[in-house]
Amino acid sequence: MNTIFRIFILTICYLGFAPILDIFPSNRRNSFLYSHIKQSIILWSWLFLISLIIAGFIFLLSFLVIYFPDFYQNWDIELWFISITRKIFLCWVVFLLFGFGSALLSSDRLLPFIALWMKNKWLLGFSKLINILLITILSFLCLINVYAYFLLYPRDNVPKVYVLYDNLDYLPQCIFNIGFLRIITTGCYVYGKGGVALRVIDKDSLAESLKNAEIVFVASHGMEEGMLSRKGIIKPEDVQKMEVNKNLKFVYLSACKSGAQREVWERVLYPAKVLTYKRMTATFEHAWWFWKNAPKVIQGEYKEE
């Protein structure tokens, strides 16, 4: 195996496609390559399991936000959770890079804990199943993302449905293309291809949406004073200076406690119907609402529960 081809194979391996390499008997006969294939499979299965555990904690945090908001705020649980989660994923990336680096250096020495996991045929088999599931899920999500881009671009008309989201300054748009897929598909069905626009929330994107849209969904954090954006708080008095489409029908504000100023929001966003919350809210709560009710809003079938 020449050097360039070996680097290519190892890169494919550590990018998460080790189960595909595992299919070929020739790779199994190469002890060096096969050990790294198994190591990559185990590392990616760990990522999947870590993600499941973190998702479980997010559900728990959602419960705390809704039913124990004071405890949640007083202890800055969200900041702690985000910080710890980033460090966990960073550790996984370090493990993956060390594994890839040792492979490039032609070392067959395994990473800590990997050897113990690899010796158990049941754990190794379980890891292979998880990898196959992970590849299937990621392939499906990639197809969904391509489909969403196909509906969003190029634009045949001015968007009538806007989704304004907070990307935390590091989340890629593809995540939101997938998360808001039902809004995208329904909006393009009702208003035509390009009838939906996704924007990172700030004053400029909000002004654009209010000028053009009939329906606006805002997915961002907030407080009584207003909605949080990457450039600061957007308050009702800021919106009052913006041009509002006379055909604006509906505005959804996910910001926590935005309902404290509901009458003010309704006045500055007139003639739209405004949905707000007077309490702390959870991310999964909004995700479920977007999945279940947002298409009904676009089709004119939504009735507030």
Secondary structure, 3 states (H helix, E strand, C coil): CCHHHHHHHHHHHHHHHHHHHCCCHHHHHCHHHHHHHHHHHHHHHHHHHHHHHHHHHHHHHHHHHHHCHHHHHHCCHHHHHHHHHHHHHHHHHHHHHHHHHHHHCCCCCCCCCHHHHHHCHHHHHHHHHHHHHHHHHHHHHHHHHHHHHHHHCCCCCCCCEEEEECCCCCCCHHHHHHHCHHHHHHHHHHHCCCCEEEEECCHHHHHHHHHHCCEEEEECCEECCEEEECCEEECHHHHCCCCCCCCCCEEEECCCCHHHHHHHHHHHCCCCEEECCCCCCCHHHHHHHHHHCHHHHHCCCCCCC
